[in-house]
Amino acid sequence: MPLEPHRPPRELLTTGALALAVVAVSSSAPLIAFAAAPALAVAFWRNMIAVGVLSPFAVLRRRAEFRSLVTGAGRREGMFCVLSGVALAAHFATWMPSAKLTSVAAATALVATQPVWQGLIARAQGRRLPAGVWAGIGVAVVGAVLATGADFTVSAQAFTGDLLAVVGGLFAAIYTALGERARVTVSTATYTTICYGVCALILLVICLVARVPLGGFDTGTWLAVLALVAGAQLLGHSMFSYALRRVSATTVSVLILLEAPGAALLGWAWLGQLPDPVTLPGLALLLVGVAVVVLSSARTARRATRVNTAVPVDAAPIRD
């Protein structure tokens, strides 16, 4: 069974994009908590506004690429972009309601199973993840559970919420895996425009069917939505999508777990919500697990560079 596909060396720009993405997505939970609007409505608007920001550039500069994805040789990659948007909508539609049915802590802990699903998807794709990566995933997930102080309760409603949170983590992994496939040849701007557009359309249908209000919010809520677009969406999800060109989906999924300590710090600084001292060991374990995954992946990449002199499987030209 082959190792993870060889990727070009991580550049400083990619490292910076990942760091920026972690900081940006860390603002998501505090902003959603601040916004006085239904979570699904917030999810719709953050994707819809992001498409409005990205589409003028993408359509003008990537017109030929769009045509190729629709009618040309790139139709397979275009389908990956569309399916990624479907998976992202499914993630929002399952995880956000889960926090209403079970505790926020339990929902956060269970959606943190994303790296486990990501590893299983990689395995199903025929990739052999190093033992160090699996160990790091396990430590990071346990740390995320402890850091959230998850309080699982036994009731039909809580069980439904817990199940939705797990499914939300699965769809987040599918979204990242499909994005990894699409980003082999599709530019960041084109991929994110299609993905967010499909996601927004599906969420709009869900909101209309469920009669979720999409307007009538106060100024502070709209400002929070705009901050989500600028931060968690454009600088968070989009930068993770950019990094998928050079970093595996499994590593990205583990790095996303850093949202937990980041959100805790922002919640403390902005909302005055002091982290419970009991969660500190969990945050420490989370950081250790992330470090193990990153270092193990880097060591495997260096070994592959020395041994494998063939053309990388994802070395097709790309325009970022």
C-alpha positions as CSV (number, residue, x, y, z in Angstrom):
1,M,0.0,0.0,0.0
2,P,1.5,3.4,-1.0
3,L,2.6,6.1,1.4
4,E,0.9,9.5,1.4
5,P,1.6,11.0,-2.1
6,H,4.8,13.0,-2.3
7,R,4.1,16.8,-2.2
8,P,6.3,19.8,-3.0
9,P,8.3,21.1,0.0
10,R,6.2,23.3,2.3
11,E,7.0,26.9,1.5
12,L,7.0,29.8,3.9
13,L,3.9,31.1,2.1
14,T,2.0,27.9,2.8
15,T,3.1,27.9,6.5
16,G,1.9,31.5,6.8
17,A,-1.4,30.6,5.1
18,L,-2.0,27.8,7.6
19,A,-1.1,30.0,10.6
20,L,-3.4,32.7,9.3
21,A,-6.2,30.2,8.7
22,V,-6.0,28.8,12.3
23,V,-6.2,32.4,13.7
24,A,-9.1,33.2,11.4
25,V,-11.2,30.2,12.1
26,S,-10.7,30.7,15.8
27,S,-12.8,33.8,15.6
28,S,-15.8,31.8,14.3
29,A,-17.2,30.5,17.6
30,P,-17.0,33.9,19.5
31,L,-18.6,35.7,16.5
32,I,-21.4,33.1,16.2
33,A,-22.0,33.4,19.9
34,F,-22.2,37.2,19.6
35,A,-24.5,37.2,16.5
36,A,-28.2,37.4,17.4
37,A,-29.3,35.2,14.4
38,P,-30.0,31.5,13.7
39,A,-26.8,29.6,13.1
40,L,-28.0,28.3,9.7
41,A,-28.8,31.8,8.6
42,V,-25.3,32.9,9.6
43,A,-23.8,29.9,7.7
44,F,-25.8,30.9,4.6
45,W,-24.8,34.6,4.7
46,R,-21.1,33.9,5.3
47,N,-21.0,31.7,2.2
48,M,-23.2,33.9,0.1
49,I,-21.3,37.1,0.8
50,A,-18.0,35.3,0.3
51,V,-19.2,34.3,-3.2
52,G,-20.1,37.9,-3.9
53,V,-16.6,38.9,-2.9
54,L,-14.8,36.2,-4.8
55,S,-16.9,35.8,-8.0
56,P,-16.0,39.0,-9.8
57,F,-12.3,38.2,-9.6
58,A,-12.7,34.5,-10.3
59,V,-15.1,35.0,-13.3
60,L,-12.9,37.7,-14.9
61,R,-9.5,36.1,-14.3
62,R,-10.5,32.4,-14.5
63,R,-13.0,32.4,-17.3
64,A,-11.2,29.7,-19.3
65,E,-10.8,27.6,-16.2
66,F,-14.5,27.7,-15.5
67,R,-15.3,26.7,-19.1
68,S,-12.9,23.8,-18.8
69,L,-14.6,22.6,-15.6
70,V,-18.0,22.7,-17.2
71,T,-17.5,21.6,-20.7
72,G,-13.8,20.8,-21.2
73,A,-11.3,18.2,-19.9
74,G,-11.7,19.4,-16.3
75,R,-15.2,18.2,-15.8
76,R,-14.1,15.6,-13.2
77,E,-12.3,18.3,-11.2
78,G,-15.4,20.5,-11.5
79,M,-17.5,17.7,-10.0
80,F,-15.1,17.5,-7.0
81,C,-15.6,21.3,-6.5
82,V,-19.4,20.8,-6.5
83,L,-19.4,17.8,-4.2
84,S,-17.1,19.7,-1.9
85,G,-19.7,22.4,-1.6
86,V,-22.4,19.8,-0.9
87,A,-20.3,18.3,1.9
88,L,-19.6,21.7,3.4
89,A,-23.3,22.5,3.4
90,A,-24.0,19.1,5.0
91,H,-21.4,19.9,7.7
92,F,-23.0,23.2,8.5
93,A,-26.5,21.7,8.4
94,T,-25.6,18.9,10.9
95,W,-23.1,20.4,13.3
96,M,-24.7,23.8,13.9
97,P,-28.1,22.3,15.0
98,S,-26.3,19.7,17.1
99,A,-25.3,22.5,19.5
100,K,-29.0,23.2,20.1
101,L,-29.9,19.6,20.9
102,T,-26.9,18.6,23.0
103,S,-24.4,20.7,25.0
104,V,-22.1,23.0,23.1
105,A,-19.1,21.2,24.7
106,A,-20.3,17.8,23.6
107,A,-21.0,19.0,20.0
108,T,-17.5,20.6,19.8
109,A,-15.8,17.5,21.1
110,L,-17.7,15.1,18.7
111,V,-17.1,17.3,15.6
112,A,-13.4,17.1,16.6
113,T,-13.5,13.5,15.4
114,Q,-12.8,15.0,11.9
115,P,-9.1,13.9,11.8
116,V,-10.1,10.3,12.6
117,W,-12.6,10.3,9.6
118,Q,-9.9,12.0,7.5
119,G,-7.4,9.2,8.3
120,L,-10.0,6.6,7.5
121,I,-10.7,8.3,4.2
122,A,-7.0,8.4,3.3
123,R,-6.8,4.7,4.2
124,A,-9.8,4.0,1.9
125,Q,-8.0,5.9,-0.9
126,G,-5.1,3.4,-0.6
127,R,-2.7,5.6,1.5
128,R,-0.7,4.3,4.3
129,L,-0.5,6.8,7.1
130,P,2.6,6.6,9.3
131,A,2.1,5.3,12.9
132,G,3.1,8.7,14.2
133,V,0.3,10.4,12.4
134,W,-2.3,8.0,13.9
135,A,-0.8,8.5,17.3
136,G,-0.9,12.3,17.0
137,I,-4.5,12.1,15.8
138,G,-5.5,10.1,18.8
139,V,-3.7,12.4,21.2
140,A,-5.2,15.5,19.5
141,V,-8.8,14.2,19.6
142,V,-8.5,13.2,23.2
143,G,-7.1,16.6,24.0
144,A,-10.0,18.3,22.1
145,V,-12.5,16.3,24.1
146,L,-10.9,17.2,27.4
147,A,-10.4,20.8,26.4
148,T,-14.1,21.3,25.7
149,G,-15.1,19.7,29.0
150,A,-17.6,17.6,27.1
151,D,-20.6,16.7,29.3
152,F,-22.4,14.0,27.5
153,T,-26.0,13.5,28.8
154,V,-28.4,10.6,28.2
155,S,-31.6,11.6,26.6
156,A,-33.2,11.2,23.2
157,Q,-32.6,14.8,22.3
158,A,-29.0,14.8,23.5
159,F,-28.3,11.6,21.6
160,T,-29.7,13.1,18.4
161,G,-27.4,16.1,18.9
162,D,-24.4,13.9,19.6
163,L,-25.1,11.9,16.4
164,L,-25.5,15.1,14.3
165,A,-22.1,16.4,15.7
166,V,-20.4,13.1,14.7
167,V,-21.9,13.3,11.2
168,G,-20.8,16.9,11.1
169,G,-17.2,15.8,11.7
170,L,-17.6,13.2,9.0
171,F,-18.8,15.7,6.4
172,A,-16.1,18.1,7.4
173,A,-13.6,15.4,6.5
174,I,-15.3,14.6,3.2
175,Y,-15.3,18.3,2.4
176,T,-11.5,18.5,3.1
177,A,-10.8,15.3,1.1
178,L,-12.7,16.5,-1.9
179,G,-11.0,19.8,-1.7
180,E,-7.7,18.1,-1.7
181,R,-8.6,16.3,-4.9
182,A,-9.9,19.4,-6.6
183,R,-7.0,21.5,-5.7
184,V,-4.6,19.3,-7.6
185,T,-5.3,21.3,-10.7
186,V,-8.0,23.9,-9.8
187,S,-7.0,27.4,-8.6
188,T,-7.9,28.6,-5.1
189,A,-10.2,31.3,-6.4
190,T,-12.2,29.1,-8.8
191,Y,-12.4,26.2,-6.3
192,T,-13.7,28.4,-3.4
193,T,-16.1,30.3,-5.6
194,I,-17.8,27.1,-6.8
195,C,-17.6,25.4,-3.4
196,Y,-19.1,28.3,-1.4
197,G,-21.7,29.0,-4.1
198,V,-23.0,25.4,-4.0
199,C,-22.9,25.5,-0.2
200,A,-24.9,28.8,-0.1
201,L,-27.5,27.5,-2.5
202,I,-28.1,24.3,-0.5
203,L,-28.2,26.3,2.8
204,L,-30.7,28.7,1.3
205,V,-33.1,25.9,0.4
206,I,-32.7,24.4,3.9
207,C,-33.4,27.8,5.5
208,L,-36.5,28.4,3.3
209,V,-37.9,24.9,3.9
210,A,-37.3,25.1,7.7
211,R,-38.5,28.8,7.7
212,V,-35.3,30.1,9.2
213,P,-35.4,33.9,9.1
214,L,-32.7,35.4,6.9
215,G,-33.2,39.0,7.8
216,G,-34.4,41.5,10.4
217,F,-31.1,41.3,12.4
218,D,-29.6,44.2,14.3
219,T,-26.5,46.1,13.1
220,G,-24.2,44.3,15.5
221,T,-25.3,40.9,14.1
222,W,-24.6,42.0,10.5
223,L,-21.2,43.3,11.6
224,A,-20.5,39.9,13.2
225,V,-21.5,38.2,9.9
226,L,-19.2,40.4,7.9
227,A,-16.4,39.7,10.3
228,L,-17.1,35.9,9.8
229,V,-16.9,36.4,6.1
230,A,-13.6,38.3,6.3
231,G,-12.1,36.0,8.9
232,A,-13.3,32.5,9.2
233,Q,-14.5,32.2,5.6
234,L,-12.1,34.1,3.4
235,L,-9.0,33.9,5.6
236,G,-9.9,30.6,7.3
237,H,-11.5,28.1,5.0
238,S,-10.0,29.7,1.9
239,M,-6.4,29.6,3.3
240,F,-6.9,26.0,4.3
241,S,-8.1,25.3,0.7
242,Y,-5.0,27.0,-0.6
243,A,-2.7,25.0,1.6
244,L,-4.3,21.7,0.4
245,R,-2.1,22.0,-2.6
246,R,1.0,21.2,-0.5
247,V,-0.3,19.8,2.8
248,S,-2.3,16.6,3.1
249,A,-6.0,16.7,4.1
250,T,-5.2,14.7,7.2
251,T,-2.7,17.2,8.5
252,V,-5.1,20.1,7.7
253,S,-7.9,18.4,9.7
254,V,-5.6,18.1,12.7
255,L,-4.5,21.7,12.4
256,I,-8.1,22.8,12.4
257,L,-8.4,21.4,15.9
258,L,-6.2,24.4,17.0
259,E,-9.4,26.4,16.6
260,A,-10.3,25.2,20.2
261,P,-7.5,27.0,22.0
262,G,-7.6,29.9,19.6
263,A,-11.3,30.4,20.3
264,A,-10.7,30.1,24.0
265,L,-8.1,32.9,23.9
266,L,-10.4,35.1,21.8
267,G,-13.4,34.4,24.0
268,W,-11.3,35.4,27.0
269,A,-9.9,38.6,25.4
270,W,-13.2,39.7,23.7
271,L,-16.1,38.2,25.7
272,G,-14.4,37.9,29.0
273,Q,-15.0,34.2,29.1
274,L,-12.1,32.8,31.2
275,P,-11.1,29.2,30.2
276,D,-11.8,26.6,32.9
277,P,-8.5,25.5,34.5
278,V,-9.7,21.9,34.1
279,T,-9.5,22.3,30.3
280,L,-5.8,23.3,30.3
281,P,-4.5,19.7,30.3
282,G,-6.7,19.0,27.3
283,L,-5.4,22.0,25.4
284,A,-1.8,20.9,26.2
285,L,-2.6,17.4,24.8
286,L,-4.2,18.9,21.7
287,L,-1.0,20.9,21.0
288,V,1.1,17.9,21.5
289,G,-1.0,15.8,19.2
290,V,-0.8,18.5,16.5
291,A,2.9,18.7,16.8
292,V,3.3,14.9,16.5
293,V,1.2,14.8,13.3
294,V,3.1,17.7,11.7
295,L,6.5,16.4,12.6
296,S,5.6,12.8,11.6
297,S,4.2,14.1,8.3
298,A,7.4,16.2,7.7
299,R,9.6,13.2,8.4
300,T,7.7,11.0,6.0
301,A,7.9,13.7,3.3
302,R,11.7,14.0,3.7
303,R,12.0,10.2,3.5
304,A,9.9,10.1,0.4
305,T,12.0,12.9,-1.2
306,R,15.2,10.9,-0.7
307,V,13.7,7.6,-1.9
308,N,11.3,8.6,-4.6
309,T,12.7,10.5,-7.6
310,A,9.6,10.1,-9.7
311,V,7.4,13.0,-10.7
312,P,5.0,13.8,-7.8
313,V,1.4,12.6,-8.4
314,D,0.0,16.0,-7.8
315,A,2.6,18.0,-9.7
316,A,0.2,19.3,-12.4
317,P,0.5,23.0,-12.9
318,I,-1.7,25.1,-10.7
319,R,-2.5,28.8,-10.6
320,D,-3.0,30.2,-7.1
